Amino acid sequence: MAMGTQKSTPETLGHKVGEEAKKGMEKAKNIGDKVTDQVKGAASTVAQKTESAAGFLGDKAEQATEAVSSGMRSLGDTIREHTPDSGMLKTAGAAVADTLESGGRYLEEHKLREIGDDVTNMIRRNPLPAVLIAAGLGFVLARAMRS
């Protein structure tokens, strides 16, 4: 036999295969750890962006509610200013103005979540009228879309 050459035996081959398998498993574990870290980072980023978007939309919804409430109160004032001084039109105009101003104050004082809860409770207390109103609105919207 020549010097410097080793003869491979099943034991040495088994040992080499075992070592290579161990190295492969370590590499796979490292890759798995990196992928897990990247997925966690991406999930965290998505969660942060979702939270930010929800906050932004909530702020915009509150701003829109404030604008609507202000517009309702302003319209109530305008109706009150332009109604006649006496008669049935004065009574009707005052009732409409009062309703608009009251609705505007309600929107201003309550958050959207509270308003949603109020609507939900009203529907629970009066399910049949709620279904009839929804059906009527659906009918009107369908007719409007068809035209």
N, CA, C and O atoms as a DFTB+ gen file, in Angstrom:
588 C
 N C O
     1  1       0.808      -1.166       0.000
     2  2       0.000       0.000       0.000
     3  2       0.853       1.231       0.000
     4  3       1.928       1.269       0.598
     5  1       0.367       2.221      -0.668
     6  2       1.122       3.455      -0.735
     7  2       0.850       4.267       0.505
     8  3      -0.232       4.213       1.088
     9  1       1.863       5.027       0.896
    10  2       1.703       5.853       2.072
    11  2       0.817       7.029       1.745
    12  3       0.856       7.542       0.627
    13  1       0.009       7.471       2.711
    14  2      -0.848       8.634       2.502
    15  2      -2.222       8.254       2.024
    16  3      -3.110       9.107       2.001
    17  1      -2.437       7.039       1.648
    18  2      -3.781       6.636       1.235
    19  2      -4.372       5.834       2.362
    20  3      -3.697       5.003       2.970
    21  1      -5.618       6.080       2.637
    22  2      -6.293       5.332       3.678
    23  2      -7.345       4.471       3.035
    24  3      -7.949       4.819       2.021
    25  1      -7.533       3.381       3.636
    26  2      -8.502       2.448       3.147
    27  2      -9.822       2.759       3.854
    28  3      -9.856       2.873       5.080
    29  1     -10.927       2.899       3.074
    30  2     -12.238       3.168       3.655
    31  2     -12.857       1.873       4.100
    32  3     -12.936       0.895       3.356
    33  1     -13.288       1.899       5.324
    34  2     -13.980       0.745       5.868
    35  2     -15.427       1.160       6.114
    36  3     -15.716       2.356       6.155
    37  1     -16.317       0.234       6.273
    38  2     -17.713       0.589       6.555
    39  2     -17.844       1.457       7.801
    40  3     -18.736       2.301       7.875
    41  1     -16.975       1.260       8.765
    42  2     -17.049       2.055       9.987
    43  2     -16.668       3.499       9.718
    44  3     -17.340       4.416      10.190
    45  1     -15.576       3.716       8.949
    46  2     -15.160       5.091       8.658
    47  2     -16.159       5.763       7.742
    48  3     -16.422       6.956       7.891
    49  1     -16.731       5.015       6.781
    50  2     -17.755       5.594       5.909
    51  2     -18.989       5.970       6.722
    52  3     -19.574       7.031       6.506
    53  1     -19.380       5.122       7.637
    54  2     -20.531       5.410       8.492
    55  2     -20.298       6.639       9.347
    56  3     -21.198       7.452       9.559
    57  1     -19.063       6.761       9.838
    58  2     -18.719       7.921      10.654
    59  2     -18.779       9.198       9.812
    60  3     -19.303      10.216      10.263
    61  1     -18.242       9.143       8.586
    62  2     -18.261      10.302       7.697
    63  2     -19.694      10.694       7.334
    64  3     -20.036      11.877       7.324
    65  1     -20.518       9.707       7.040
    66  2     -21.915       9.973       6.706
    67  2     -22.614      10.605       7.909
    68  3     -23.389      11.549       7.761
    69  1     -22.338      10.085       9.076
    70  2     -22.933      10.639      10.289
    71  2     -22.532      12.081      10.511
    72  3     -23.357      12.920      10.872
    73  1     -21.232      12.370      10.287
    74  2     -20.735      13.735      10.448
    75  2     -21.401      14.669       9.434
    76  3     -21.815      15.775       9.781
    77  1     -21.500      14.224       8.192
    78  2     -22.124      15.045       7.151
    79  2     -23.611      15.259       7.440
    80  3     -24.138      16.348       7.216
    81  1     -24.274      14.237       7.928
    82  2     -25.692      14.354       8.279
    83  2     -25.852      15.353       9.423
    84  3     -26.784      16.158       9.429
    85  1     -24.943      15.295      10.383
    86  2     -24.998      16.212      11.510
    87  2     -24.793      17.649      11.030
    88  3     -25.491      18.557      11.483
    89  1     -23.845      17.862      10.118
    90  2     -23.608      19.195       9.561
    91  2     -24.832      19.675       8.780
    92  3     -25.223      20.838       8.874
    93  1     -25.424      18.777       8.017
    94  2     -26.624      19.127       7.241
    95  2     -27.781      19.504       8.145
    96  3     -28.520      20.443       7.849
    97  1     -27.945      18.785       9.240
    98  2     -29.013      19.094      10.181
    99  2     -28.790      20.442      10.852
   100  3     -29.735      21.199      11.073
   101  1     -27.537      20.736      11.173
   102  2     -27.221      22.028      11.781
   103  2     -27.515      23.161      10.800
   104  3     -28.067      24.191      11.185
   105  1     -27.142      22.967       9.517
   106  2     -27.424      23.990       8.497
   107  2     -28.937      24.169       8.332
   108  3     -29.428      25.294       8.236
   109  1     -29.663      23.062       8.300
   110  2     -31.125      23.133       8.161
   111  2     -31.735      23.855       9.358
   112  3     -32.659      24.653       9.198
   113  1     -31.224      23.579      10.556
   114  2     -31.732      24.248      11.749
   115  2     -31.445      25.735      11.676
   116  3     -32.312      26.546      12.006
   117  1     -30.237      26.114      11.247
   118  2     -29.887      27.530      11.114
   119  2     -30.793      28.223      10.097
   120  3     -31.269      29.334      10.330
   121  1     -31.020      27.560       8.982
   122  2     -31.902      28.133       7.956
   123  2     -33.317      28.264       8.513
   124  3     -33.976      29.282       8.303
   125  1     -33.784      27.240       9.219
   126  2     -35.111      27.282       9.834
   127  2     -35.229      28.413      10.839
   128  3     -36.257      29.087      10.904
   129  1     -34.175      28.624      11.624
   130  2     -34.183      29.716      12.596
   131  2     -34.249      31.069      11.887
   132  3     -34.975      31.966      12.316
   133  1     -33.485      31.209      10.797
   134  2     -33.499      32.467      10.038
   135  2     -34.880      32.720       9.434
   136  3     -35.399      33.835       9.494
   137  1     -35.463      31.682       8.858
   138  2     -36.796      31.826       8.267
   139  2     -37.811      32.187       9.345
   140  3     -38.666      33.046       9.128
   141  1     -37.727      31.541      10.498
   142  2     -38.645      31.837      11.601
   143  2     -38.508      33.292      12.035
   144  3     -39.507      33.974      12.263
   145  1     -37.269      33.765      12.150
   146  2     -37.045      35.161      12.532
   147  2     -37.623      36.118      11.488
   148  3     -38.220      37.138      11.834
   149  1     -37.442      35.782      10.210
   150  2     -37.964      36.644       9.150
   151  2     -39.491      36.656       9.161
   152  3     -40.103      37.709       8.981
   153  1     -40.103      35.507       9.369
   154  2     -41.564      35.436       9.427
   155  2     -42.078      36.234      10.622
   156  3     -43.060      36.968      10.506
   157  1     -41.416      36.092      11.768
   158  2     -41.824      36.856      12.949
   159  2     -41.699      38.352      12.691
   160  3     -42.577      39.127      13.070
   161  1     -40.614      38.755      12.050
   162  2     -40.419      40.170      11.728
   163  2     -41.487      40.679      10.770
   164  3     -42.022      41.773      10.949
   165  1     -41.795      39.879       9.752
   166  2     -42.819      40.281       8.791
   167  2     -44.178      40.362       9.461
   168  3     -44.942      41.290       9.194
   169  1     -44.496      39.407      10.329
   170  2     -45.778      39.417      11.034
   171  2     -45.873      40.635      11.944
   172  3     -46.928      41.261      12.044
   173  1     -44.786      40.962      12.595
   174  2     -44.769      42.131      13.461
   175  2     -44.984      43.404      12.653
   176  3     -45.729      44.292      13.068
   177  1     -44.335      43.490      11.508
   178  2     -44.491      44.659      10.641
   179  2     -45.927      44.781      10.150
   180  3     -46.496      45.873      10.145
   181  1     -46.511      43.661       9.738
   182  2     -47.905      43.675       9.278
   183  2     -48.821      44.108      10.414
   184  3     -49.733      44.905      10.198
   185  1     -48.596      43.600      11.608
   186  2     -49.434      43.970      12.753
   187  2     -49.322      45.462      13.047
   188  3     -50.327      46.118      13.323
   189  1     -48.108      46.000      12.990
   190  2     -47.913      47.419      13.244
   191  2     -48.603      48.267      12.182
   192  3     -49.242      49.269      12.500
   193  1     -48.473      47.863      10.920
   194  2     -49.098      48.627       9.834
   195  2     -50.619      48.542       9.915
   196  3     -51.312      49.522       9.638
   197  1     -51.137      47.381      10.291
   198  2     -52.582      47.231      10.439
   199  2     -53.098      48.109      11.569
   200  3     -54.125      48.775      11.436
   201  1     -52.379      48.100      12.673
   202  2     -52.773      48.938      13.808
   203  2     -52.726      50.411      13.422
   204  3     -53.618      51.180      13.783
   205  1     -51.699      50.802      12.696
   206  2     -51.564      52.185      12.245
   207  2     -52.702      52.561      11.303
   208  3     -53.280      53.641      11.422
   209  1     -53.026      51.670      10.366
   210  2     -54.112      51.942       9.427
   211  2     -55.444      52.036      10.156
   212  3     -56.260      52.902       9.840
   213  1     -55.677      51.155      11.128
   214  2     -56.930      51.195      11.890
   215  2     -57.038      52.502      12.663
   216  3     -58.112      53.100      12.723
   217  1     -55.948      52.942      13.249
   218  2     -55.949      54.220      13.963
   219  2     -56.225      55.379      13.027
   220  3     -56.972      56.297      13.364
   221  1     -55.620      55.336      11.851
   222  2     -55.827      56.388      10.852
   223  2     -57.290      56.424      10.416
   224  3     -57.899      57.491      10.342
   225  1     -57.850      55.235      10.127
   226  2     -59.255      55.175       9.704
   227  2     -60.187      55.622      10.823
   228  3     -61.185      56.297      10.570
   229  1     -59.868      55.251      12.052
   230  2     -60.672      55.693      13.188
   231  2     -60.659      57.201      13.328
   232  3     -61.693      57.817      13.587
   233  1     -59.485      57.795      13.156
   234  2     -59.377      59.257      13.217
   235  2     -60.187      59.913      12.107
   236  3     -60.885      60.900      12.338
   237  1     -60.090      59.362      10.905
   238  2     -60.841      59.922       9.778
   239  2     -62.344      59.788       9.995
   240  3     -63.104      60.696       9.656
   241  1     -62.774      58.664      10.556
   242  2     -64.205      58.466      10.827
   243  2     -64.687      59.475      11.870
   244  3     -65.779      60.027      11.740
   245  1     -63.884      59.715      12.892
   246  2     -64.258      60.702      13.905
   247  2     -64.315      62.100      13.304
   248  3     -65.211      62.878      13.633
   249  1     -63.367      62.426      12.425
   250  2     -63.387      63.730      11.762
   251  2     -64.635      63.874      10.896
   252  3     -65.262      64.933      10.875
   253  1     -64.990      62.814      10.187
   254  2     -66.185      62.851       9.345
   255  2     -67.428      63.018      10.209
   256  3     -68.340      63.761       9.846
   257  1     -67.472      62.338      11.341
   258  2     -68.614      62.468      12.250
   259  2     -68.723      63.900      12.764
   260  3     -69.820      64.454      12.837
   261  1     -67.598      64.495      13.117
   262  2     -67.610      65.880      13.575
   263  2     -68.090      66.818      12.477
   264  3     -68.844      67.754      12.743
   265  1     -67.658      66.570      11.245
   266  2     -68.082      67.416      10.129
   267  2     -69.582      67.278       9.874
   268  3     -70.261      68.273       9.618
   269  1     -70.100      66.056       9.941
   270  2     -71.535      65.836       9.733
   271  2     -72.334      66.510      10.845
   272  3     -73.343      67.161      10.577
   273  1     -71.886      66.357      12.093
   274  2     -72.626      66.961      13.204
   275  2     -72.632      68.481      13.086
   276  3     -73.653      69.122      13.338
   277  1     -71.520      69.046      12.711
   278  2     -71.445      70.494      12.524
   279  2     -72.362      70.939      11.383
   280  3     -73.045      71.958      11.488
   281  1     -72.371      70.170      10.299
   282  2     -73.238      70.493       9.164
   283  2     -74.710      70.399       9.528
   284  3     -75.516      71.223       9.095
   285  1     -75.066      69.387      10.331
   286  2     -76.467      69.243      10.755
   287  2     -76.902      70.427      11.607
   288  3     -77.989      70.972      11.415
   289  1     -76.057      70.821      12.543
   290  2     -76.415      71.969      13.394
   291  2     -76.500      73.249      12.576
   292  3     -77.386      74.076      12.793
   293  1     -75.588      73.406      11.647
   294  2     -75.603      74.587      10.781
   295  2     -76.863      74.619       9.912
   296  3     -77.483      75.669       9.745
   297  1     -77.228      73.476       9.367
   298  2     -78.444      73.401       8.558
   299  2     -79.671      73.697       9.404
   300  3     -80.599      74.361       8.940
   301  1     -79.686      73.217      10.631
   302  2     -80.786      73.532      11.550
   303  2     -80.897      75.024      11.783
   304  3     -81.998      75.575      11.771
   305  1     -79.756      75.692      11.998
   306  2     -79.757      77.144      12.171
   307  2     -80.275      77.851      10.918
   308  3     -81.059      78.795      11.015
   309  1     -79.839      77.398       9.750
   310  2     -80.262      78.008       8.487
   311  2     -81.765      77.854       8.283
   312  3     -82.437      78.801       7.877
   313  1     -82.290      76.675       8.562
   314  2     -83.737      76.455       8.421
   315  2     -84.491      77.358       9.384
   316  3     -85.503      77.956       9.018
   317  1     -84.004      77.457      10.605
   318  2     -84.664      78.304      11.605
   319  2     -84.677      79.764      11.156
   320  3     -85.667      80.469      11.354
   321  1     -83.582      80.215      10.555
   322  2     -83.491      81.611      10.100
   323  2     -84.426      81.904       8.926
   324  3     -84.916      83.026       8.791
   325  1     -84.676      80.912       8.083
   326  2     -85.430      81.154       6.851
   327  2     -86.875      80.670       6.897
   328  3     -87.538      80.630       5.861
   329  1     -87.374      80.303       8.068
   330  2     -88.781      79.910       8.157
   331  2     -89.623      81.156       8.408
   332  3     -89.139      82.139       8.969
   333  1     -90.879      81.109       7.992
   334  2     -91.765      82.259       8.242
   335  2     -91.939      82.515       9.746
   336  3     -91.633      81.651      10.569
   337  1     -92.420      83.682      10.084
   338  2     -92.582      84.066      11.482
   339  2     -93.808      83.453      12.146
   340  3     -93.918      83.455      13.373
   341  1     -94.723      82.934      11.350
   342  2     -95.923      82.351      11.944
   343  2     -96.507      81.299      11.009
   344  3     -96.109      81.168       9.852
   345  1     -97.456      80.561      11.548
   346  2     -98.160      79.593      10.738
   347  2     -97.587      78.193      10.831
   348  3     -96.697      77.888      11.624
   349  1     -98.160      77.351       9.959
   350  2     -97.795      75.946       9.959
   351  2     -96.344      75.736       9.497
   352  3     -95.656      74.851      10.006
   353  1     -95.885      76.536       8.546
   354  2     -94.494      76.402       8.078
   355  2     -93.491      76.728       9.168
   356  3     -92.416      76.131       9.224
   357  1     -93.836      77.677      10.040
   358  2     -92.943      77.991      11.155
   359  2     -92.845      76.787      12.089
   360  3     -91.750      76.432      12.525
   361  1     -93.964      76.164      12.397
   362  2     -93.970      75.004      13.286
   363  2     -93.177      73.847      12.682
   364  3     -92.365      73.216      13.358
   365  1     -93.426      73.578      11.388
   366  2     -92.717      72.488      10.718
   367  2     -91.220      72.796      10.619
   368  3     -90.388      71.926      10.877
   369  1     -90.881      74.028      10.248
   370  2     -89.468      74.422      10.144
   371  2     -88.761      74.326      11.479
   372  3     -87.617      73.876      11.547
   373  1     -89.437      74.747      12.550
   374  2     -88.834      74.673      13.890
   375  2     -88.623      73.217      14.295
   376  3     -87.604      72.875      14.896
   377  1     -89.597      72.354      13.962
   378  2     -89.450      70.935      14.314
   379  2     -88.271      70.308      13.568
   380  3     -87.495      69.554      14.155
   381  1     -88.137      70.616      12.284
   382  2     -87.015      70.086      11.492
   383  2     -85.696      70.635      12.031
   384  3     -84.734      69.883      12.189
   385  1     -85.641      71.930      12.312
   386  2     -84.415      72.542      12.832
   387  2     -84.033      71.924      14.174
   388  3     -82.864      71.618      14.410
   389  1     -85.022      71.739      15.054
   390  2     -84.743      71.129      16.364
   391  2     -84.189      69.710      16.200
   392  3     -83.241      69.316      16.880
   393  1     -84.802      68.951      15.283
   394  2     -84.357      67.574      15.055
   395  2     -82.927      67.550      14.519
   396  3     -82.112      66.742      14.964
   397  1     -82.623      68.424      13.573
   398  2     -81.259      68.470      13.022
   399  2     -80.247      68.869      14.096
   400  3     -79.178      68.268      14.202
   401  1     -80.585      69.875      14.884
   402  2     -79.664      70.319      15.932
   403  2     -79.480      69.239      16.990
   404  3     -78.366      69.021      17.467
   405  1     -80.552      68.569      17.356
   406  2     -80.465      67.485      18.332
   407  2     -79.613      66.337      17.794
   408  3     -78.778      65.790      18.515
   409  1     -79.822      65.973      16.536
   410  2     -79.012      64.920      15.911
   411  2     -77.548      65.312      15.836
   412  3     -76.666      64.483      16.063
   413  1     -77.290      66.560      15.521
   414  2     -75.908      67.048      15.472
   415  2     -75.236      66.973      16.824
   416  3     -74.076      66.574      16.927
   417  1     -75.970      67.358      17.874
   418  2     -75.408      67.269      19.231
   419  2     -75.146      65.815      19.612
   420  3     -74.122      65.503      20.221
   421  1     -76.078      64.921      19.250
   422  2     -75.903      63.496      19.554
   423  2     -74.628      62.965      18.903
   424  3     -73.832      62.285      19.552
   425  1     -74.436      63.277      17.620
   426  2     -73.223      62.821      16.925
   427  2     -71.964      63.388      17.578
   428  3     -70.945      62.706      17.682
   429  1     -72.046      64.619      18.007
   430  2     -70.890      65.273      18.600
   431  2     -70.540      64.671      19.961
   432  3     -69.363      64.535      20.297
   433  1     -71.557      64.314      20.738
   434  2     -71.330      63.844      22.102
   435  2     -70.994      62.355      22.190
   436  3     -70.376      61.922      23.162
   437  1     -71.384      61.582      21.208
   438  2     -71.188      60.131      21.278
   439  2     -70.153      59.675      20.248
   440  3     -70.048      60.235      19.157
   441  1     -69.417      58.678      20.612
   442  2     -68.440      58.085      19.694
   443  2     -69.150      57.134      18.750
   444  3     -70.279      56.720      19.014
   445  1     -68.491      56.782      17.642
   446  2     -69.104      55.887      16.661
   447  2     -69.463      54.534      17.266
   448  3     -70.489      53.952      16.915
   449  1     -68.644      54.039      18.153
   450  2     -68.920      52.741      18.784
   451  2     -70.220      52.817      19.585
   452  3     -71.034      51.895      19.539
   453  1     -70.415      53.916      20.319
   454  2     -71.646      54.085      21.088
   455  2     -72.861      54.166      20.165
   456  3     -73.914      53.599      20.460
   457  1     -72.709      54.864      19.064
   458  2     -73.807      54.980      18.105
   459  2     -74.129      53.606      17.532
   460  3     -75.299      53.247      17.402
   461  1     -73.103      52.836      17.189
   462  2     -73.314      51.478      16.682
   463  2     -74.019      50.605      17.708
   464  3     -74.906      49.823      17.363
   465  1     -73.624      50.739      18.975
   466  2     -74.288      49.978      20.038
   467  2     -75.756      50.393      20.175
   468  3     -76.629      49.548      20.375
   469  1     -76.020      51.697      20.066
   470  2     -77.406      52.171      20.147
   471  2     -78.253      51.609      19.011
   472  3     -79.386      51.179      19.227
   473  1     -77.701      51.613      17.804
   474  2     -78.437      51.080      16.651
   475  2     -78.681      49.581      16.837
   476  3     -79.777      49.088      16.570
   477  1     -77.666      48.868      17.292
   478  2     -77.814      47.422      17.535
   479  2     -78.912      47.151      18.556
   480  3     -79.744      46.267      18.355
   481  1     -78.918      47.906      19.645
   482  2     -79.942      47.721      20.677
   483  2     -81.333      48.056      20.145
   484  3     -82.307      47.376      20.469
   485  1     -81.423      49.100      19.330
   486  2     -82.713      49.471      18.753
   487  2     -83.229      48.354      17.839
   488  3     -84.417      48.033      17.857
   489  1     -82.345      47.773      17.054
   490  2     -82.752      46.674      16.168
   491  2     -83.185      45.469      16.991
   492  3     -84.150      44.795      16.629
   493  1     -82.495      45.186      18.087
   494  2     -82.880      44.064      18.946
   495  2     -84.249      44.285      19.587
   496  3     -85.030      43.345      19.737
   497  1     -84.532      45.527      19.962
   498  2     -85.824      45.819      20.589
   499  2     -86.958      45.834      19.562
   500  3     -88.101      45.524      19.899
   501  1     -86.648      46.194      18.308
   502  2     -87.664      46.340      17.266
   503  2     -87.249      45.601      16.000
   504  3     -86.980      46.249      14.988
   505  1     -87.187      44.278      16.015
   506  2     -86.656      43.550      14.860
   507  2     -87.530      43.654      13.601
   508  3     -87.002      43.793      12.498
   509  1     -88.852      43.588      13.752
   510  2     -89.718      43.626      12.576
   511  2     -89.621      44.964      11.843
   512  3     -89.433      44.963      10.626
   513  1     -89.741      46.102      12.525
   514  2     -89.563      47.369      11.801
   515  2     -88.173      47.490      11.167
   516  3     -88.031      48.060      10.086
   517  1     -87.153      46.956      11.839
   518  2     -85.790      47.030      11.281
   519  2     -85.701      46.242       9.985
   520  3     -85.086      46.693       9.018
   521  1     -86.321      45.049       9.963
   522  2     -86.303      44.236       8.741
   523  2     -87.083      44.934       7.632
   524  3     -86.654      44.938       6.478
   525  1     -88.222      45.522       7.975
   526  2     -89.027      46.229       6.971
   527  2     -88.289      47.441       6.412
   528  3     -88.338      47.703       5.210
   529  1     -87.611      48.171       7.277
   530  2     -86.830      49.326       6.818
   531  2     -85.694      48.860       5.916
   532  3     -85.453      49.459       4.867
   533  1     -84.997      47.804       6.306
   534  2     -83.899      47.280       5.483
   535  2     -84.413      46.821       4.123
   536  3     -83.775      47.070       3.100
   537  1     -85.577      46.145       4.108
   538  2     -86.150      45.692       2.835
   539  2     -86.533      46.886       1.969
   540  3     -86.305      46.885       0.759
   541  1     -87.115      47.899       2.594
   542  2     -87.486      49.101       1.844
   543  2     -86.276      49.804       1.268
   544  3     -86.292      50.229       0.113
   545  1     -85.220      49.931       2.067
   546  2     -83.986      50.562       1.568
   547  2     -83.375      49.743       0.432
   548  3     -82.889      50.296      -0.554
   549  1     -83.406      48.422       0.583
   550  2     -82.897      47.557      -0.486
   551  2     -83.674      47.733      -1.771
   552  3     -83.094      47.781      -2.856
   553  1     -84.999      47.831      -1.649
   554  2     -85.850      48.036      -2.821
   555  2     -85.521      49.373      -3.490
   556  3     -85.356      49.441      -4.708
   557  1     -85.428      50.423      -2.693
   558  2     -85.124      51.758      -3.241
   559  2     -83.750      51.765      -3.913
   560  3     -83.590      52.320      -5.000
   561  1     -82.766      51.152      -3.267
   562  2     -81.420      51.102      -3.867
   563  2     -81.419      50.289      -5.164
   564  3     -80.754      50.665      -6.129
   565  1     -82.156      49.184      -5.189
   566  2     -82.219      48.374      -6.409
   567  2     -82.861      49.167      -7.534
   568  3     -82.393      49.120      -8.672
   569  1     -83.918      49.889      -7.232
   570  2     -84.579      50.714      -8.258
   571  2     -83.651      51.828      -8.745
   572  3     -83.609      52.142      -9.934
   573  1     -82.913      52.415      -7.811
   574  2     -82.010      53.510      -8.177
   575  2     -80.855      52.990      -9.047
   576  3     -80.410      53.673      -9.969
   577  1     -80.381      51.788      -8.747
   578  2     -79.278      51.216      -9.528
   579  2     -79.737      50.814     -10.922
   580  3     -78.977      50.916     -11.885
   581  1     -80.966      50.364     -11.029
   582  2     -81.478      49.916     -12.315
   583  2     -81.686      51.104     -13.277
   584  3     -81.525      50.966     -14.490
   585  1     -82.041      52.251     -12.723
   586  2     -82.359      53.429     -13.562
   587  2     -81.153      54.055     -14.184
   588  3     -81.274      55.044     -14.907
